[in-house]
């Protein structure tokens, strides 16, 4: 048999083996409701999640973006990580889930047993994640952030509200306390007018 033919046969055999492996993986029994990662992706996920507690700044942000981009195959691992006792780790996990925009995650996130409690940054991230996924039941946490003494917290909160609602109601995180109080009152009135809506639409008309 010519060398070229042998090479083609070998390539087809390898491709067939890969397809069989993939097919077996897709049909393997599992208790998960989500698509499962391939063995290669699972190893990559394990590696990234093991590094996550020890990364900071831009590197942490890039990890969160990567995990969000992986999507459904990462959901089980991220939901489990939400239960981590370290607030920054739990916040990173819920941030990645929120960034997916997948509203199917609302109920699983509501069922998470949060072991890191009392951390303001985590509460903000939880509220933003739920809002991103379509559940605005914690928007009041973000509105409360507009009253924070920290400029960072006020700026972060209005950015999250703007992202979720498409508006800012004129709030300026750098304005003086009197002006901010007036704008926060507008936000509270806005939220009160929608209290009967339950899980609200992501965008308001």
C-alpha positions, 0 to 999 in steps of 0.5 A: 500500500502506498505511503500516502494511503497508509497515512490516510488510513491512519488519520481516518482511524484516529479520527474515528477513535476520537469520535467514538470517545466523544460519543461515549462521553456524551452518552455516559450516565451522569447526575448533572443537568449540564453538558459535561466537559471533555477530559481535556477541558475538565483538566483545564478547568481543574487547573484554573480553579486550583489557581483561582484562590491565588490570582489577583487583579487582571489575572483574576478578571481574565480567569473569570472571563475564561470560565464564563466563556467555557459556559455550561461545561463549567457550571457544576464546578462553579456552583460548587465553588460558590460554597467556598468559605473564602469570600473572594473565591465565592465572588469570582465563581458567582461572577463567572456564572452571572457573566454567562447570562444563562437564566437557567442558572437562577434556580441553582444559584438560589439553592447554593449554600453560601458559606462565606457570609457577611462580606459586602463585596460578595453580596454586591457580586451576588446581586449583580449576578442574579440581575444579569441572569434576569432575577432582580430580587436583589437589586436593592443590594445594588441600590444600597451600594449607591449610598456606600461611603466608598467611591469604588462601591458607588461606582461599581453599583451604578455600573451594575445597575446600568448594565442590568437596567439600561439606565442610571437615573442620573446618579453620579457616584462623585456627586456630593452627598445631598445630590446622591441622596436625591438620586438614590431616592429615585432609584428606590421609587423606581424599584418600588414601582416594580415590586409586584413584577417578581422576576423582572425583565432584564431591560426596561422600556 
